[in-house]
Amino acid sequence: MGQRKLQSNERGFSLIELLVVLAILGLLTAIVGPKVIGKLGGAKRDAAEIQIADLGAALDLYYLDVGNYPSKEQGLGALTVEPDGASGWNGPYLKKSKLPKDPWGNEYQYDFPGKNGAYDIVSFAADGVLGGSDDGADIASWE
């Protein structure tokens, strides 16, 4: 069997045609890309709100068993490992054996007694510091 030769009416794409296709793809990426990235930030905020709600539910179960919430010193770790002096502890209260980090990889901040409720749980969000706006705005258990 031999190789097929190109006939005069068969041809590949020209450089101009390839450049036009690349320009169209670049334009689509420039238009759609920021919208997709914006949705990703919103999804992380939603995930943090869900995790905070789950931690709150676990703290309430802890309260029912022990009779009080973990101290600030014991922290959220009391949900996975029995702290000293916690009679009635029936944990772990989370499905996983270690505490989750927020979607940005930071530890959740726990305060007891809370300033806005029985306890406060806060994620410092994308910027990792207290306060902020937009993607850096804190996500809290009382909101």
N, C-alpha and C positions, 0 to 999 in steps of 0.2 A: 504494500500500500504506500502510496506516496503522499506528500504533503499537498494540501490544496493551495492553489495560487489565488491571490486576490484578483478579481476581475475589475474592470474599470468602473463598474457601477456600484461596487462595494467599497465602503471607506469607513474609517473610525471617526471618533469625535475630534473636532478641531480644537485647538487651544482656546479659541474665543468661546466656544460652546462650554468647555469645561470651566472657564473663568466665570461665565454667566451663572452656571449652576452653583459654583462656590459662593458667589456674591449673594445669590438668593438664600442659600443655607446660612450664611453669615447674618443676613438681615433677619431671618426667622429666629435665629439664636438670640440676637440682640433684643428682639421684641418679646419672645416667650421666656427667655432665661430669668429675668428679674421677677416675673410673676411666679415662676416655679420656686425660686429661692424664697420669695415672700411667703408662700404657702408652707415651706419647710419650717420657717421660724414660728409660724402660727401652730404648726403641729407640735413643736417642742413645748410651746406654752401650754397647749392642751394636755400633753403628756405629764408635765409638771403638776398641773392642777389635779389630774387623776391620781398621781402618786401621793400628793399631799392629802387628798381625801382618803386614800387607802391607809396612810400612816395615821390619820385621825381616827379612822375606824379601829385600827389596831390599838391605839392608845385608849380608846373607850373600852375595849375588851380587857385590856390590862387593868383599867380602873375598876371594872366589875369584879375581877378576880382578887386584886390586891387591896382595893379600897382607896387608893390615891393614884395620881399620875406619877410617872418617874420624875425625880428631881432634875434640876438643870444639870447637876454633876453626873447623874446616871445617864441622862440623855436618851436619845432614841435607841441606843444600844440595849436598853433594858427590854426592848421588844424581842430581841433575838437571844440574849443571854441573861439568865436570872441574876439580878443584882443582889448584893448582900442585904439581908433584912426584909426581903419582899415575900412575906408569908402569903401563901395562896397563889403564888405565881404559877400559871398553867400554860406557859408558852412553849415554844416560840410563837409569837403572834403574827409573824409574817411568813409567807410561803417559802421564801428563800432564807438561807441561814445568815446572810449578811444584809446590811442596810443598803437600799438603793441610793445611788447618787442621782442628782437631778439630770435632765437631759443634756446639760452642758458639762457634766462631769464634776460638779461641785457638791459638797456635802449640804444637806438640808440643815437649816438652823432651827434649833429647838429651844424654847424658853418656857420655864414653868416657875412660878405662876406667870401666866401670859398677861400682857398689857391689853389685849383685845379679846380675851376669852379665857377659859380655864388654862389653856396652853396656846402657844403660838408656834407655828411651823412656817418657815419662809425659805424660798429659793431666791437667790440673788440674780437669777436669770443669766442672760448672755454676758453681761459685763462683770459678773462675779462680785460686785460690791453693793452695799446698801444703797437704796435709792435707784435712780435712773429713770429713763423714759424709753418709749418705743420697745425695741427688743431687749433693752436692759432694765425694763421696769420689773420690780420685784413681784413675785407671786406668793400670796400668803393664804393661810388657812382661814382667815376671817373674811376674806373677800368673796 
